[in-house]
Amino acid sequence: MIPRVTISPEASAIVAQLKKQYGSLMFHQSGGCCDGSQPMCFEKGDFKIGNSDVCLGTIDDCDFWMSKDQFEYWQYSQLHIDVKQGRGSSFSLEIPLGLRFMTQSRIFADVELSDLEPLRFIED
């Protein structure tokens, strides 16, 4: 199965550091507004997931969610989570470290579309 979301080694190291401090984590791809459009990292359960969200997969044992409406635009893209220096404008856990997670994307090749990791929903 081809993952819908992946993570860079640098971002993975930050996730490991945050897990030591906060325990289990989760991600939600922000759709914009006051925090821009970036992946946001929370303590697991601190962001309320609902029926309007879809889980694209896991990175470093962290579920990665986004709204179903936003997924309509990203459904043909693999998301790659990276981390960069600089303060983002969100409530994500890496912000106090002077870092921000970023989403990079690439369009799936036609041959990949039939072998994508299945989505999960809140009722799963």
MOPAC internal coordinates of N, CA, C and O (Angstrom, degrees):
PM7 1SCF
backbone

  N    0.0000 0     0.00 0     0.00 0    0    0    0
  C    1.4519 1     0.00 0     0.00 0    1    0    0
  C    1.5344 1   109.53 1     0.00 0    2    1    0
  O    1.2310 1   121.71 1   -39.73 1    3    2    1
  N    1.2862 1   114.34 1   140.27 1    3    2    1
  C    1.4576 1   120.71 1   179.54 1    5    3    2
  C    1.5284 1   108.02 1   -92.45 1    6    5    3
  O    1.2310 1   120.13 1   -55.27 1    7    6    5
  N    1.3354 1   117.36 1   124.73 1    7    6    5
  C    1.4684 1   119.20 1  -178.60 1    9    7    6
  C    1.5274 1   111.38 1   -70.16 1   10    9    7
  O    1.2310 1   121.07 1   -35.07 1   11   10    9
  N    1.3192 1   115.56 1   144.93 1   11   10    9
  C    1.4586 1   121.36 1   176.20 1   13   11   10
  C    1.5232 1   111.34 1   -83.15 1   14   13   11
  O    1.2310 1   120.64 1   160.80 1   15   14   13
  N    1.3327 1   116.39 1   -19.20 1   15   14   13
  C    1.4634 1   120.71 1  -179.88 1   17   15   14
  C    1.5293 1   108.54 1  -141.13 1   18   17   15
  O    1.2310 1   121.04 1   -43.01 1   19   18   17
  N    1.3301 1   115.61 1   136.99 1   19   18   17
  C    1.4662 1   122.85 1   178.78 1   21   19   18
  C    1.5258 1   108.46 1  -130.14 1   22   21   19
  O    1.2310 1   120.56 1    -6.85 1   23   22   21
  N    1.3333 1   116.53 1   173.15 1   23   22   21
  C    1.4652 1   120.85 1  -177.47 1   25   23   22
  C    1.5187 1   109.63 1  -140.23 1   26   25   23
  O    1.2310 1   120.63 1   -37.84 1   27   26   25
  N    1.3088 1   116.40 1   142.16 1   27   26   25
  C    1.4673 1   121.48 1   177.88 1   29   27   26
  C    1.5254 1   110.01 1   -75.33 1   30   29   27
  O    1.2310 1   120.04 1   -22.31 1   31   30   29
  N    1.3242 1   117.53 1   157.69 1   31   30   29
  C    1.4735 1   119.97 1   175.95 1   33   31   30
  C    1.5329 1   112.35 1   -59.23 1   34   33   31
  O    1.2310 1   120.01 1   143.31 1   35   34   33
  N    1.3251 1   117.58 1   -36.69 1   35   34   33
  C    1.4688 1   121.03 1   179.53 1   37   35   34
  C    1.5271 1   111.04 1   -65.73 1   38   37   35
  O    1.2310 1   120.59 1   136.00 1   39   38   37
  N    1.3179 1   116.48 1   -44.00 1   39   38   37
  C    1.4692 1   120.07 1   178.21 1   41   39   38
  C    1.5206 1   110.34 1   -67.68 1   42   41   39
  O    1.2310 1   120.44 1   143.08 1   43   42   41
  N    1.3203 1   116.76 1   -36.92 1   43   42   41
  C    1.4583 1   121.38 1   178.31 1   45   43   42
  C    1.5352 1   111.02 1   -60.97 1   46   45   43
  O    1.2310 1   120.36 1   141.47 1   47   46   45
  N    1.3223 1   116.92 1   -38.53 1   47   46   45
  C    1.4709 1   120.70 1   178.28 1   49   47   46
  C    1.5269 1   110.54 1   -64.55 1   50   49   47
  O    1.2310 1   119.87 1   142.22 1   51   50   49
  N    1.3217 1   117.84 1   -37.78 1   51   50   49
  C    1.4628 1   120.88 1   178.53 1   53   51   50
  C    1.5249 1   110.16 1   -69.74 1   54   53   51
  O    1.2310 1   120.30 1   140.67 1   55   54   53
  N    1.3213 1   117.03 1   -39.33 1   55   54   53
  C    1.4684 1   120.30 1   176.45 1   57   55   54
  C    1.5227 1   110.11 1   -59.69 1   58   57   55
  O    1.2310 1   120.22 1   136.49 1   59   58   57
  N    1.3357 1   117.18 1   -43.51 1   59   58   57
  C    1.4745 1   120.78 1   178.46 1   61   59   58
  C    1.5235 1   110.62 1   -60.94 1   62   61   59
  O    1.2310 1   120.22 1   137.67 1   63   62   61
  N    1.3186 1   117.19 1   -42.33 1   63   62   61
  C    1.4674 1   121.46 1   178.29 1   65   63   62
  C    1.5289 1   110.63 1   -63.02 1   66   65   63
  O    1.2310 1   120.42 1   135.97 1   67   66   65
  N    1.3187 1   116.81 1   -44.03 1   67   66   65
  C    1.4673 1   120.27 1   179.84 1   69   67   66
  C    1.5247 1   112.02 1   -66.81 1   70   69   67
  O    1.2310 1   120.33 1   144.47 1   71   70   69
  N    1.3357 1   116.98 1   -35.53 1   71   70   69
  C    1.4661 1   120.31 1   177.79 1   73   71   70
  C    1.5216 1   111.00 1   -63.21 1   74   73   71
  O    1.2310 1   119.86 1   142.44 1   75   74   73
  N    1.3357 1   117.87 1   -37.56 1   75   74   73
  C    1.4640 1   120.82 1   178.10 1   77   75   74
  C    1.5209 1   110.85 1   -62.34 1   78   77   75
  O    1.2310 1   120.90 1   144.68 1   79   78   77
  N    1.3154 1   115.88 1   -35.32 1   79   78   77
  C    1.4637 1   120.14 1  -178.22 1   81   79   78
  C    1.5247 1   112.80 1   -84.50 1   82   81   79
  O    1.2310 1   120.02 1   141.53 1   83   82   81
  N    1.3450 1   117.56 1   -38.47 1   83   82   81
  C    1.4615 1   120.43 1  -170.56 1   85   83   82
  C    1.5230 1   115.46 1  -114.11 1   86   85   83
  O    1.2310 1   119.79 1   165.76 1   87   86   85
  N    1.3170 1   118.00 1   -14.24 1   87   86   85
  C    1.4610 1   120.10 1  -175.44 1   89   87   86
  C    1.5158 1   111.00 1    89.35 1   90   89   87
  O    1.2310 1   120.30 1    31.77 1   91   90   89
  N    1.3233 1   117.02 1  -148.23 1   91   90   89
  C    1.4707 1   121.89 1  -177.51 1   93   91   90
  C    1.5265 1   110.83 1   -62.13 1   94   93   91
  O    1.2310 1   121.59 1   -38.95 1   95   94   93
  N    1.3264 1   114.57 1   141.05 1   95   94   93
  C    1.4630 1   120.93 1  -176.69 1   97   95   94
  C    1.5245 1   111.05 1  -124.14 1   98   97   95
  O    1.2310 1   121.07 1   -11.16 1   99   98   97
  N    1.3136 1   115.57 1   168.84 1   99   98   97
  C    1.4589 1   123.56 1   174.52 1  101   99   98
  C    1.5272 1   107.79 1  -146.82 1  102  101   99
  O    1.2310 1   120.60 1   -20.08 1  103  102  101
  N    1.3215 1   116.47 1   159.92 1  103  102  101
  C    1.4609 1   122.31 1   175.34 1  105  103  102
  C    1.5223 1   109.33 1  -120.87 1  106  105  103
  O    1.2310 1   121.28 1   -31.38 1  107  106  105
  N    1.3195 1   115.16 1   148.62 1  107  106  105
  C    1.4619 1   121.48 1   169.75 1  109  107  106
  C    1.5216 1   106.55 1  -136.83 1  110  109  107
  O    1.2310 1   120.81 1   -54.77 1  111  110  109
  N    1.3350 1   116.05 1   125.23 1  111  110  109
  C    1.4650 1   120.37 1   177.54 1  113  111  110
  C    1.5082 1   108.39 1   -76.23 1  114  113  111
  O    1.2310 1   121.17 1   -66.79 1  115  114  113
  N    1.3053 1   115.37 1   113.21 1  115  114  113
  C    1.4543 1   120.83 1  -179.26 1  117  115  114
  C    1.5144 1   110.16 1   -67.63 1  118  117  115
  O    1.2310 1   121.14 1   -35.56 1  119  118  117
  N    1.3031 1   115.43 1   144.44 1  119  118  117
  C    1.4538 1   121.11 1   179.48 1  121  119  118
  C    1.5127 1   113.83 1   -96.42 1  122  121  119
  O    1.2310 1   119.90 1  -175.68 1  123  122  121
  N    1.2942 1   117.79 1     4.32 1  123  122  121
  C    1.4576 1   119.82 1   179.00 1  125  123  122
  C    1.5049 1   111.79 1   122.78 1  126  125  123
  O    1.2310 1   120.38 1    32.54 1  127  126  125
  N    1.3012 1   116.89 1  -147.46 1  127  126  125
  C    1.4517 1   124.87 1  -176.40 1  129  127  126
  C    1.5223 1   109.34 1    74.37 1  130  129  127
  O    1.2310 1   119.92 1    42.60 1  131  130  129
  N    1.3136 1   117.75 1  -137.40 1  131  130  129
  C    1.4626 1   120.85 1  -172.84 1  133  131  130
  C    1.5226 1   113.46 1   -69.89 1  134  133  131
  O    1.2310 1   119.35 1   159.57 1  135  134  133
  N    1.3217 1   118.85 1   -20.43 1  135  134  133
  C    1.4655 1   120.69 1  -176.62 1  137  135  134
  C    1.5168 1   112.66 1  -103.45 1  138  137  135
  O    1.2310 1   119.40 1  -169.56 1  139  138  137
  N    1.3074 1   118.74 1    10.44 1  139  138  137
  C    1.4517 1   120.45 1  -176.46 1  141  139  138
  C    1.5186 1   109.56 1    70.40 1  142  141  139
  O    1.2310 1   120.50 1    19.55 1  143  142  141
  N    1.2976 1   116.64 1  -160.45 1  143  142  141
  C    1.4623 1   121.23 1   177.28 1  145  143  142
  C    1.5159 1   107.39 1  -119.11 1  146  145  143
  O    1.2310 1   120.66 1   -84.41 1  147  146  145
  N    1.3095 1   116.34 1    95.59 1  147  146  145
  C    1.4533 1   120.75 1  -177.48 1  149  147  146
  C    1.5220 1   109.36 1  -148.30 1  150  149  147
  O    1.2310 1   120.92 1   -21.44 1  151  150  149
  N    1.3322 1   115.85 1   158.56 1  151  150  149
  C    1.4559 1   118.15 1   176.12 1  153  151  150
  C    1.5282 1   109.22 1   -72.63 1  154  153  151
  O    1.2310 1   121.08 1   -46.47 1  155  154  153
  N    1.3074 1   115.55 1   133.53 1  155  154  153
  C    1.4564 1   119.97 1  -179.36 1  157  155  154
  C    1.5206 1   109.18 1  -115.39 1  158  157  155
  O    1.2310 1   120.91 1   -45.88 1  159  158  157
  N    1.3171 1   115.87 1   134.12 1  159  158  157
  C    1.4611 1   123.38 1  -177.47 1  161  159  158
  C    1.5284 1   108.84 1  -105.31 1  162  161  159
  O    1.2310 1   121.35 1   -50.73 1  163  162  161
  N    1.3254 1   115.03 1   129.27 1  163  162  161
  C    1.4646 1   121.60 1  -179.63 1  165  163  162
  C    1.5172 1   110.07 1  -131.47 1  166  165  163
  O    1.2310 1   120.72 1   -19.25 1  167  166  165
  N    1.3294 1   116.23 1   160.75 1  167  166  165
  C    1.4522 1   118.94 1   166.46 1  169  167  166
  C    1.5220 1   106.82 1   -61.50 1  170  169  167
  O    1.2310 1   120.50 1   -39.77 1  171  170  169
  N    1.3227 1   116.64 1   140.23 1  171  170  169
  C    1.4614 1   120.27 1  -177.47 1  173  171  170
  C    1.5250 1   109.18 1   -55.01 1  174  173  171
  O    1.2310 1   120.80 1   -53.47 1  175  174  173
  N    1.3282 1   116.08 1   126.53 1  175  174  173
  C    1.4530 1   121.82 1   179.56 1  177  175  174
  C    1.5187 1   114.65 1    93.11 1  178  177  175
  O    1.2310 1   119.81 1   168.88 1  179  178  177
  N    1.3433 1   117.96 1   -11.12 1  179  178  177
  C    1.4674 1   119.98 1  -179.69 1  181  179  178
  C    1.5219 1   113.10 1   -77.74 1  182  181  179
  O    1.2310 1   120.02 1   162.58 1  183  182  181
  N    1.3158 1   117.57 1   -17.42 1  183  182  181
  C    1.4565 1   121.34 1   174.65 1  185  183  182
  C    1.5131 1   106.99 1  -110.30 1  186  185  183
  O    1.2310 1   120.41 1   -55.53 1  187  186  185
  N    1.2938 1   116.82 1   124.47 1  187  186  185
  C    1.4680 1   121.80 1  -175.60 1  189  187  186
  C    1.5274 1   110.53 1   -74.90 1  190  189  187
  O    1.2310 1   121.17 1   -67.92 1  191  190  189
  N    1.3292 1   115.37 1   112.08 1  191  190  189
  C    1.4565 1   122.61 1   176.35 1  193  191  190
  C    1.5268 1   107.45 1   -90.96 1  194  193  191
  O    1.2310 1   121.06 1   -40.22 1  195  194  193
  N    1.3301 1   115.57 1   139.78 1  195  194  193
  C    1.4606 1   119.13 1  -179.17 1  197  195  194
  C    1.5169 1   111.92 1  -134.32 1  198  197  195
  O    1.2310 1   121.36 1     8.64 1  199  198  197
  N    1.3209 1   115.01 1  -171.36 1  199  198  197
  C    1.4646 1   121.44 1  -178.92 1  201  199  198
  C    1.5214 1   112.72 1   -65.28 1  202  201  199
  O    1.2310 1   119.92 1   166.61 1  203  202  201
  N    1.3124 1   117.76 1   -13.39 1  203  202  201
  C    1.4615 1   120.59 1   179.51 1  205  203  202
  C    1.5301 1   111.85 1   -92.16 1  206  205  203
  O    1.2310 1   120.11 1  -171.71 1  207  206  205
  N    1.3429 1   117.39 1     8.29 1  207  206  205
  C    1.4631 1   121.83 1  -179.44 1  209  207  206
  C    1.5182 1   111.24 1  -114.09 1  210  209  207
  O    1.2310 1   120.98 1   -23.85 1  211  210  209
  N    1.3317 1   115.72 1   156.15 1  211  210  209
  C    1.4581 1   123.24 1   178.62 1  213  211  210
  C    1.5290 1   108.28 1  -133.61 1  214  213  211
  O    1.2310 1   120.71 1   -39.56 1  215  214  213
  N    1.3303 1   116.25 1   140.44 1  215  214  213
  C    1.4593 1   121.29 1   178.31 1  217  215  214
  C    1.5286 1   108.16 1   -96.43 1  218  217  215
  O    1.2310 1   120.77 1   -60.03 1  219  218  217
  N    1.3266 1   116.13 1   119.97 1  219  218  217
  C    1.4539 1   121.70 1  -178.57 1  221  219  218
  C    1.5259 1   112.58 1   -80.48 1  222  221  219
  O    1.2310 1   120.19 1   159.28 1  223  222  221
  N    1.3191 1   117.23 1   -20.72 1  223  222  221
  C    1.4601 1   121.97 1  -178.18 1  225  223  222
  C    1.5141 1   109.85 1   153.97 1  226  225  223
  O    1.2310 1   120.93 1    18.76 1  227  226  225
  N    1.3067 1   115.82 1  -161.24 1  227  226  225
  C    1.4645 1   120.80 1   178.55 1  229  227  226
  C    1.5206 1   109.83 1  -127.57 1  230  229  227
  O    1.2310 1   121.43 1   -33.08 1  231  230  229
  N    1.3156 1   114.86 1   146.92 1  231  230  229
  C    1.4630 1   122.39 1   170.78 1  233  231  230
  C    1.5110 1   106.37 1  -128.39 1  234  233  231
  O    1.2310 1   120.86 1   -54.37 1  235  234  233
  N    1.3086 1   115.96 1   125.63 1  235  234  233
  C    1.4749 1   121.35 1  -178.38 1  237  235  234
  C    1.5294 1   111.80 1    51.03 1  238  237  235
  O    1.2310 1   120.67 1  -136.16 1  239  238  237
  N    1.3113 1   116.33 1    43.84 1  239  238  237
  C    1.4684 1   123.95 1   179.94 1  241  239  238
  C    1.5299 1   113.44 1    63.14 1  242  241  239
  O    1.2310 1   120.43 1  -156.89 1  243  242  241
  N    1.3161 1   116.78 1    23.11 1  243  242  241
  C    1.4653 1   122.29 1   176.90 1  245  243  242
  C    1.5223 1   108.10 1  -114.53 1  246  245  243
  O    1.2310 1   120.03 1   -56.73 1  247  246  245
  N    1.3261 1   117.55 1   123.27 1  247  246  245
  C    1.4589 1   120.44 1   175.45 1  249  247  246
  C    1.5214 1   109.69 1   -62.58 1  250  249  247
  O    1.2310 1   121.22 1   -37.33 1  251  250  249
  N    1.3315 1   115.27 1   142.67 1  251  250  249
  C    1.4632 1   121.64 1  -179.72 1  253  251  250
  C    1.5205 1   108.39 1  -119.37 1  254  253  251
  O    1.2310 1   120.64 1   -67.69 1  255  254  253
  N    1.3342 1   116.38 1   112.31 1  255  254  253
  C    1.4614 1   124.01 1  -173.48 1  257  255  254
  C    1.5189 1   111.78 1  -111.23 1  258  257  255
  O    1.2310 1   121.04 1   -23.28 1  259  258  257
  N    1.3313 1   115.61 1   156.72 1  259  258  257
  C    1.4632 1   122.45 1   167.69 1  261  259  258
  C    1.5197 1   107.51 1  -154.94 1  262  261  259
  O    1.2310 1   121.04 1   -17.24 1  263  262  261
  N    1.3192 1   115.61 1   162.76 1  263  262  261
  C    1.4653 1   118.76 1   179.65 1  265  263  262
  C    1.5277 1   109.42 1   -69.25 1  266  265  263
  O    1.2310 1   120.94 1   -31.75 1  267  266  265
  N    1.3321 1   115.81 1   148.25 1  267  266  265
  C    1.4662 1   120.52 1   179.13 1  269  267  266
  C    1.5190 1   110.82 1   -60.67 1  270  269  267
  O    1.2310 1   120.15 1   141.88 1  271  270  269
  N    1.3267 1   117.33 1   -38.12 1  271  270  269
  C    1.4604 1   120.32 1   178.98 1  273  271  270
  C    1.5263 1   111.42 1   -61.39 1  274  273  271
  O    1.2310 1   120.61 1   135.92 1  275  274  273
  N    1.3192 1   116.44 1   -44.08 1  275  274  273
  C    1.4603 1   120.21 1   178.89 1  277  275  274
  C    1.5219 1   110.73 1   -67.94 1  278  277  275
  O    1.2310 1   120.38 1   143.98 1  279  278  277
  N    1.3340 1   116.88 1   -36.02 1  279  278  277
  C    1.4574 1   120.70 1   179.42 1  281  279  278
  C    1.5331 1   111.56 1   -60.36 1  282  281  279
  O    1.2310 1   120.38 1   148.96 1  283  282  281
  N    1.3202 1   116.88 1   -31.04 1  283  282  281
  C    1.4680 1   119.87 1   177.36 1  285  283  282
  C    1.5280 1   110.93 1   -54.66 1  286  285  283
  O    1.2310 1   119.67 1   145.34 1  287  286  285
  N    1.3215 1   118.23 1   -34.66 1  287  286  285
  C    1.4602 1   122.35 1   179.06 1  289  287  286
  C    1.5283 1   112.45 1   -81.53 1  290  289  287
  O    1.2310 1   120.09 1   150.94 1  291  290  289
  N    1.3274 1   117.43 1   -29.06 1  291  290  289
  C    1.4681 1   122.27 1  -172.76 1  293  291  290
  C    1.5326 1   113.02 1  -103.46 1  294  293  291
  O    1.2310 1   119.20 1  -178.72 1  295  294  293
  N    1.3125 1   119.13 1     1.28 1  295  294  293
  C    1.4573 1   121.45 1  -170.42 1  297  295  294
  C    1.5266 1   114.41 1   -61.69 1  298  297  295
  O    1.2310 1   119.56 1   158.19 1  299  298  297
  N    1.3046 1   118.45 1   -21.81 1  299  298  297
  C    1.4609 1   121.30 1  -179.62 1  301  299  298
  C    1.5267 1   112.00 1  -101.58 1  302  301  299
  O    1.2310 1   120.83 1  -165.65 1  303  302  301
  N    1.3336 1   116.02 1    14.35 1  303  302  301
  C    1.4640 1   121.25 1  -177.17 1  305  303  302
  C    1.5164 1   111.76 1  -120.63 1  306  305  303
  O    1.2310 1   121.27 1   -39.40 1  307  306  305
  N    1.3176 1   115.18 1   140.60 1  307  306  305
  C    1.4552 1   120.31 1   169.33 1  309  307  306
  C    1.5215 1   106.60 1   -89.93 1  310  309  307
  O    1.2310 1   120.42 1   -49.48 1  311  310  309
  N    1.3155 1   116.80 1   130.52 1  311  310  309
  C    1.4616 1   122.03 1   179.17 1  313  311  310
  C    1.5212 1   109.14 1   -95.84 1  314  313  311
  O    1.2310 1   120.92 1   -42.66 1  315  314  313
  N    1.3136 1   115.85 1   137.34 1  315  314  313
  C    1.4569 1   121.80 1   177.94 1  317  315  314
  C    1.5242 1   107.18 1  -123.70 1  318  317  315
  O    1.2310 1   120.76 1   -59.04 1  319  318  317
  N    1.3263 1   116.16 1   120.96 1  319  318  317
  C    1.4610 1   121.78 1  -176.45 1  321  319  318
  C    1.5207 1   109.20 1   -94.03 1  322  321  319
  O    1.2310 1   121.73 1   -53.59 1  323  322  321
  N    1.3160 1   114.30 1   126.41 1  323  322  321
  C    1.4583 1   121.75 1   179.13 1  325  323  322
  C    1.5241 1   107.56 1  -127.56 1  326  325  323
  O    1.2310 1   120.26 1    -3.51 1  327  326  325
  N    1.3130 1   117.10 1   176.49 1  327  326  325
  C    1.4596 1   121.66 1   178.92 1  329  327  326
  C    1.5259 1   107.91 1  -134.78 1  330  329  327
  O    1.2310 1   120.83 1   -36.59 1  331  330  329
  N    1.3139 1   116.02 1   143.41 1  331  330  329
  C    1.4647 1   122.49 1  -179.24 1  333  331  330
  C    1.5150 1   109.70 1  -135.72 1  334  333  331
  O    1.2310 1   121.27 1   -25.10 1  335  334  333
  N    1.3347 1   115.17 1   154.90 1  335  334  333
  C    1.4599 1   120.68 1   172.61 1  337  335  334
  C    1.5198 1   108.25 1   -65.97 1  338  337  335
  O    1.2310 1   120.41 1   -32.40 1  339  338  337
  N    1.2857 1   116.82 1   147.60 1  339  338  337
  C    1.4625 1   121.29 1   177.10 1  341  339  338
  C    1.5052 1   110.57 1   120.93 1  342  341  339
  O    1.2310 1   121.93 1   -36.64 1  343  342  341
  N    1.2787 1   113.91 1   143.36 1  343  342  341
  C    1.4549 1   119.78 1  -176.79 1  345  343  342
  C    1.5204 1   110.02 1   -84.03 1  346  345  343
  O    1.2310 1   120.79 1   -58.74 1  347  346  345
  N    1.2956 1   116.10 1   121.26 1  347  346  345
  C    1.4546 1   121.24 1   173.47 1  349  347  346
  C    1.5191 1   109.66 1   -81.29 1  350  349  347
  O    1.2310 1   120.86 1    -9.05 1  351  350  349
  N    1.3004 1   115.96 1   170.95 1  351  350  349
  C    1.4633 1   119.67 1  -178.85 1  353  351  350
  C    1.5268 1   109.50 1  -111.33 1  354  353  351
  O    1.2310 1   121.38 1  -111.92 1  355  354  353
  N    1.3339 1   114.97 1    68.08 1  355  354  353
  C    1.4628 1   118.88 1  -178.72 1  357  355  354
  C    1.5261 1   109.32 1  -147.72 1  358  357  355
  O    1.2310 1   121.70 1     4.43 1  359  358  357
  N    1.3165 1   114.35 1  -175.57 1  359  358  357
  C    1.4590 1   121.31 1   178.39 1  361  359  358
  C    1.5169 1   111.29 1  -101.36 1  362  361  359
  O    1.2310 1   120.10 1  -164.01 1  363  362  361
  N    1.3131 1   117.42 1    15.99 1  363  362  361
  C    1.4522 1   122.95 1  -177.42 1  365  363  362
  C    1.5340 1   110.67 1   -67.90 1  366  365  363
  O    1.2310 1   120.65 1   -33.06 1  367  366  365
  N    1.3260 1   116.35 1   146.94 1  367  366  365
  C    1.4677 1   121.83 1  -172.25 1  369  367  366
  C    1.5223 1   115.24 1   -64.92 1  370  369  367
  O    1.2310 1   119.40 1   157.35 1  371  370  369
  N    1.3348 1   118.74 1   -22.65 1  371  370  369
  C    1.4687 1   120.24 1  -178.39 1  373  371  370
  C    1.5279 1   112.91 1   -80.23 1  374  373  371
  O    1.2310 1   119.85 1   166.06 1  375  374  373
  N    1.3131 1   117.89 1   -13.94 1  375  374  373
  C    1.4676 1   122.02 1  -174.90 1  377  375  374
  C    1.5348 1   112.70 1   -56.05 1  378  377  375
  O    1.2310 1   118.62 1   134.50 1  379  378  377
  N    1.3409 1   120.24 1   -45.50 1  379  378  377
  C    1.4705 1   118.98 1   178.95 1  381  379  378
  C    1.5330 1   114.11 1   -62.36 1  382  381  379
  O    1.2310 1   119.96 1   163.80 1  383  382  381
  N    1.3336 1   117.68 1   -16.20 1  383  382  381
  C    1.4635 1   121.43 1   177.71 1  385  383  382
  C    1.5289 1   111.97 1   -83.23 1  386  385  383
  O    1.2310 1   120.34 1   178.87 1  387  386  385
  N    1.3342 1   116.96 1    -1.13 1  387  386  385
  C    1.4593 1   120.55 1  -177.23 1  389  387  386
  C    1.5199 1   112.02 1    77.01 1  390  389  387
  O    1.2310 1   120.90 1  -154.89 1  391  390  389
  N    1.3210 1   115.88 1    25.11 1  391  390  389
  C    1.4594 1   122.33 1  -177.78 1  393  391  390
  C    1.5221 1   109.27 1  -126.62 1  394  393  391
  O    1.2310 1   121.37 1   -14.26 1  395  394  393
  N    1.3281 1   114.98 1   165.74 1  395  394  393
  C    1.4566 1   119.41 1   172.47 1  397  395  394
  C    1.5234 1   109.17 1  -148.04 1  398  397  395
  O    1.2310 1   121.76 1   -42.65 1  399  398  397
  N    1.3144 1   114.24 1   137.35 1  399  398  397
  C    1.4535 1   119.46 1   174.04 1  401  399  398
  C    1.5302 1   107.99 1   -74.97 1  402  401  399
  O    1.2310 1   121.19 1   -32.67 1  403  402  401
  N    1.3175 1   115.33 1   147.33 1  403  402  401
  C    1.4596 1   121.80 1   179.24 1  405  403  402
  C    1.5224 1   109.36 1  -133.62 1  406  405  403
  O    1.2310 1   120.89 1   -30.77 1  407  406  405
  N    1.3188 1   115.90 1   149.23 1  407  406  405
  C    1.4537 1   121.28 1   175.86 1  409  407  406
  C    1.5224 1   109.37 1  -105.44 1  410  409  407
  O    1.2310 1   121.39 1   -54.71 1  411  410  409
  N    1.3172 1   114.95 1   125.29 1  411  410  409
  C    1.4602 1   121.53 1   169.83 1  413  411  410
  C    1.5221 1   105.57 1  -109.97 1  414  413  411
  O    1.2310 1   120.16 1   -25.77 1  415  414  413
  N    1.3034 1   117.30 1   154.23 1  415  414  413
  C    1.4609 1   118.37 1  -177.82 1  417  415  414
  C    1.5187 1   110.98 1  -140.69 1  418  417  415
  O    1.2310 1   122.12 1   -21.83 1  419  418  417
  N    1.3114 1   113.55 1   158.17 1  419  418  417
  C    1.4553 1   121.09 1   172.32 1  421  419  418
  C    1.5250 1   107.03 1  -142.27 1  422  421  419
  O    1.2310 1   120.47 1   -30.93 1  423  422  421
  N    1.3037 1   116.70 1   149.07 1  423  422  421
  C    1.4617 1   122.08 1   178.90 1  425  423  422
  C    1.5316 1   108.25 1   -78.64 1  426  425  423
  O    1.2310 1   120.74 1   -45.77 1  427  426  425
  N    1.3310 1   116.19 1   134.23 1  427  426  425
  C    1.4587 1   120.26 1   175.61 1  429  427  426
  C    1.5282 1   110.05 1   -65.08 1  430  429  427
  O    1.2310 1   120.88 1   -36.34 1  431  430  429
  N    1.3205 1   115.92 1   143.66 1  431  430  429
  C    1.4582 1   121.09 1   171.14 1  433  431  430
  C    1.5307 1   107.93 1   -71.01 1  434  433  431
  O    1.2310 1   120.44 1   -28.94 1  435  434  433
  N    1.3167 1   116.77 1   151.06 1  435  434  433
  C    1.4692 1   120.64 1  -179.03 1  437  435  434
  C    1.5243 1   111.99 1   -52.92 1  438  437  435
  O    1.2310 1   119.97 1   141.49 1  439  438  437
  N    1.3340 1   117.65 1   -38.51 1  439  438  437
  C    1.4701 1   120.45 1  -177.51 1  441  439  438
  C    1.5253 1   112.02 1   -69.70 1  442  441  439
  O    1.2310 1   119.82 1   161.04 1  443  442  441
  N    1.3195 1   117.95 1   -18.96 1  443  442  441
  C    1.4677 1   121.54 1   179.78 1  445  443  442
  C    1.5275 1   112.53 1   -81.27 1  446  445  443
  O    1.2310 1   119.95 1   153.62 1  447  446  445
  N    1.3088 1   117.71 1   -26.38 1  447  446  445
  C    1.4671 1   121.92 1  -171.08 1  449  447  446
  C    1.5261 1   114.22 1   -58.71 1  450  449  447
  O    1.2310 1   120.16 1   150.36 1  451  450  449
  N    1.3082 1   117.31 1   -29.64 1  451  450  449
  C    1.4693 1   119.94 1  -178.95 1  453  451  450
  C    1.5282 1   112.53 1   -83.82 1  454  453  451
  O    1.2310 1   119.88 1   175.59 1  455  454  453
  N    1.3310 1   117.83 1    -4.41 1  455  454  453
  C    1.4659 1   121.15 1  -175.95 1  457  455  454
  C    1.5283 1   112.43 1  -124.47 1  458  457  455
  O    1.2310 1   120.00 1  -152.21 1  459  458  457
  N    1.3345 1   117.60 1    27.79 1  459  458  457
  C    1.4585 1   121.14 1  -178.47 1  461  459  458
  C    1.5184 1   111.98 1   -79.39 1  462  461  459
  O    1.2310 1   121.57 1   -33.30 1  463  462  461
  N    1.3085 1   114.60 1   146.70 1  463  462  461
  C    1.4628 1   120.94 1   174.09 1  465  463  462
  C    1.5345 1   108.23 1   -55.82 1  466  465  463
  O    1.2310 1   119.80 1   -44.78 1  467  466  465
  N    1.3396 1   118.00 1   135.22 1  467  466  465
  C    1.4720 1   119.38 1  -178.40 1  469  467  466
  C    1.5266 1   111.81 1   -69.03 1  470  469  467
  O    1.2310 1   121.46 1   -29.42 1  471  470  469
  N    1.3119 1   114.81 1   150.58 1  471  470  469
  C    1.4632 1   121.29 1   175.29 1  473  471  470
  C    1.5230 1   109.32 1   -76.70 1  474  473  471
  O    1.2310 1   121.40 1   -22.48 1  475  474  473
  N    1.3425 1   114.92 1   157.52 1  475  474  473
  C    1.4665 1   120.35 1   172.50 1  477  475  474
  C    1.5237 1   107.95 1  -124.57 1  478  477  475
  O    1.2310 1   121.74 1   -26.84 1  479  478  477
  N    1.3073 1   114.27 1   153.16 1  479  478  477
  C    1.4638 1   120.37 1  -179.27 1  481  479  478
  C    1.5156 1   108.52 1  -124.56 1  482  481  479
  O    1.2310 1   120.14 1   -13.16 1  483  482  481
  N    1.3081 1   117.33 1   166.84 1  483  482  481
  C    1.4607 1   123.12 1  -175.97 1  485  483  482
  C    1.5251 1   112.37 1   -56.19 1  486  485  483
  O    1.2310 1   119.74 1   146.69 1  487  486  485
  N    1.3100 1   118.10 1   -33.31 1  487  486  485
  C    1.4598 1   119.99 1  -178.24 1  489  487  486
  C    1.5277 1   113.13 1   -76.62 1  490  489  487
  O    1.2310 1   119.82 1   171.21 1  491  490  489
  N    1.3650 1   117.95 1    -8.79 1  491  490  489
  C    1.4726 1   121.10 1   178.67 1  493  491  490
  C    1.5129 1   111.59 1   -71.73 1  494  493  491
  O    1.2310 1   120.10 1   180.00 1  495  494  493

